Amino acid sequence: MAILNRQLRTSGAAPVNHKRVYRIMRAQNLLLARHYTERPDRAHNGKIVTMRSNLRWCSGGLEFTCWNGDIVRGAFIIDTHDREIIAWCAVVNAGISGSDVRDMMLAAVEARFAGHRAPHQVEMLSDNSSAYIAKDTCIFVRQFGLKPCFTPVKSPQSNGISEAFVNTLKRAYVNITPLSDAVTVLGLIAGWFEDYNENHPHSGLKMRSPREFIAAQTATA
């Protein structure tokens, strides 16, 4: 709905009523699966969202199986303020290694700061998987100006922004795409992330995409 009205405003047309569009899409069986959110058993009192970009990034992982049995595993880094996917990596029939994570973090620093080191400390929030807590990784990322931070054990909701993105990716891209084999999927992932960054409306960004939100922030800075 947000994307449709965005296109209409760009062409100078008036926005349409979201209830009418919903009824038409439901009648034509065009609706995506509903997004259900269960209340977590464990409360998390920590602060995840930040007031500016490049203060805290968080990283998470995802996994899905192709029709031929190939297993694709990926990891990504997302900014907790503007929700842009800054960097990502993917492997087939293997686990994400410490080397993969370090390369991804370096790519994120280069993407955001056009250099090999952040000009100020950026918190890097992740879970406690071995690729992130490895001594080599912790030492390596500090050289980029990042500060490793980890969620409490058995509390994935403490990294809620990453979890929300994984749900969005599966609902809006993975679940509606033919996943014949790993080669096909690896050719699609970059496009999924780019479309999410450029076009996917986010309720936490007033129904703007991450790139639209960043552009608006830059214009008012």
Salt bridges, closest charged atoms under 4 A:
GLU63 OE1 - ARG73 NE 2.86
ASP79 OD2 - ARG112 NH1 3.07
ASP82 OD1 - ARG112 NH2 3.05
GLU84 OE1 - ARG112 NH2 2.73
GLU84 OE2 - ARG211 NE 2.59
GLU110 OE2 - HIS116 ND1 3.01
GLU123 OE1 - ARG56 NE 2.75
GLU194 OE2 - ARG211 NH1 3.05
GLU198 OE2 - ARG211 NH1 2.68
GLU212 OE2 - ARG6 NE 2.86
